Amino acid sequence: MTRTRTENDHLPIYEDLVRERGDAVAEAQMAAAHTQHQAAELLPEGETTHRNQQAAHHQRHDFH
């Protein structure tokens, strides 16, 4: 059974870990956005969209 997170979910263990060690998820998202921005500047137009779709497909496949 898969639960979806709602705004009302309270995750005290996660909040404690974020306070102690930093928010790895937010840092990973920022790093991915930065990398995506750099790729968009360096690759020909249209190439980044194709690569983003491939990456999203691989992430979905790896997650399941």
Secondary structure as the mmCIF struct_conf table of DSSP 4:
data_model
#
loop_
_struct_conf.conf_type_id
_struct_conf.id
_struct_conf.beg_label_comp_id
_struct_conf.beg_label_asym_id
_struct_conf.beg_label_seq_id
_struct_conf.end_label_comp_id
_struct_conf.end_label_asym_id
_struct_conf.end_label_seq_id
HELX_LH_PP_P HELX_LH_PP_P1 ARG A 3 ARG A 5
TURN_TY1_P TURN_TY1_P1 GLU A 7 ASN A 8
HELX_RH_AL_P HELX_RH_AL_P1 PRO A 12 ARG A 21
HELX_RH_AL_P HELX_RH_AL_P2 ALA A 24 LEU A 42
BEND BEND1 LEU A 43 LEU A 43
HELX_LH_PP_P HELX_LH_PP_P2 PRO A 44 PRO A 44
TURN_TY1_P TURN_TY1_P2 GLU A 45 GLY A 46
HELX_RH_AL_P HELX_RH_AL_P3 GLU A 47 PHE A 63
#
